[in-house]
């Protein structure tokens, strides 16, 4: 079955960095558009970044531009989110999502907490 397993979250100080990973299985990863979303307590889930199936096109939410970088390794069925210059407002659960021709799939999320 389809699985998306996020990892790499944790506790970091403001200005720090984290690299999230999402290991995918159960579908043709190289054909899927992959995204990262996040949801902070009491807020709606929001899009963080998107990467095309072959990785040639990316897009970001305005507040993440210049700080976050999405990438993928189709040989490893993995998508990454490099997060730099983290701020307390980046605190959220970060979710990996895959868009295939059939449907969208979601991981269970990884917690990122930015605090001093």
Secondary structure, 3 states (H helix, E strand, C coil): CCEEEEECCEEECCCCCEEEEEEEECCCHHHCEEEEEEECCCCCCEEEEEECCCCCCEEECHHHCCCEEEEEECCCCEEEEEECCCCHHHCEEEEEEEECCCCEEECCCEEEEECC
